[in-house]
Amino acid sequence: MISMTAPATVVDIGSLLERTPGVVGGDLCLKGTRITIENVAMRYQTGITAEEMAAGNPDLSPALFHAGIAYYLANRALVDARIEKMVQWEERERKKFPNGVTSENAHLLELPDW
């Protein structure tokens, strides 16, 4: 039988996500981490569950990843557009630096505009 009693503590899902100026460009991340919503969304798109994401980050609660997935699902068009911009930027930069980025050529990287 499923219990219908309320949990002892209610967590506002938004409290599990944060933007911090100067951290990952101020992108929305799982609270207390540098894991962006786009990173969570890309993992989710490949079929990785919140529990599997948390297993790869044993110091983090699965609730953080569930919050990230919930944000992604509620804002899919926005997040997918950002991911597409990221992929396009990476492809452009890889073409410019076929041998990789080094300390000698890093200054030539074009800063992303997302």
N, C-alpha and C positions, 0 to 999 in steps of 0.2 A: 504494500500500500504506500502511496506517495504522501508524504507529510505536507500539509497545507499551512503549517505555521510559518510565520515570518522569520527570516534570519535575524540573528542577534544584532548584526550591524549591517546597515545598508550603505553601499559604496556608490558614490556618484561616479559613473564611468569616466566623465570628463576629468576627474581628479587623477586619473591614471595616465593622462597625456599632458605634455607640456612643451612650450616653446621657450627657449632660453637664448636671448641675444648672444651672439658670439659662439654658440654651440651648434655645430652642423649648419651653419648659415641661418640660424633661427628657425630651422624647419621643425615641424611638429614631430615629437619623439615620444617613445614610451617614457614615463616619468623616471627620472634618475638615471637615464641611459643616453646613449648616442644612437639608439636604434630608431630609425625614422619610420614613419607610417608607410612610405614607399617601399622600404625594405620588408616590412611585415606583409604588405600587399603582394609584393613579388613572390614571396615564399608561399603565401596563401594561394596565389594563382597556380602554383605548381602542385598543389594538393597537400602541402604541409599543414598540419593542424596546429592549433595554439599549444596543445600539450607537447607536441613534437618540438615546436620552437622553444618552449620553456625547457625541455629536456636538454637542448643544446646550450642553454643558458641557465644552469642549475641554481644560480643565485637569484633568479627572477621568478616571480609568480606567474602562473599561466593567466591570471586575471589581466595582467598587463597586455599580453598578446591577444586575449579576447577583446579587450578594449580597442586595440589597434585594428583588429579585424572588423569590429563593429563600426568604427569610424570609416574605414575603407568602404564597407558595404553601403553605408549611409551617404557617402560622398564619392562614389565610384567614378563618375565622369571627371571630377576634379583631380583625383589621385591618378587615374589612368592617363590623363593629359600630362601631368607632371612626369610620370614614368616615361612616357613617350618622348618628352623633351630631354630627359636624362639620357635615354638610349641614343637619340639622335646626336646629342653633344658628344657622348662617348665614342660613337662611330666616327664623327668628324675628327676628333682629337687623335684617335688611333691611326687614321689615315695620315695625319700630319706627322706622327711620330711612329713609323713602322717598327723601329728598333726600341721603342719604349721611351719613357720620360726619364731623363737623368738630371743631375744637379746642373749640368751645363745648358740644358735646353728647357728646363722647367719654366723659366721666365717667359717662354713663348706660348705657354698654355693660354687658351682663350677662356676667360672666366665664364662659367655658366650663367644664363640669364633667367633661370626659373626661380 
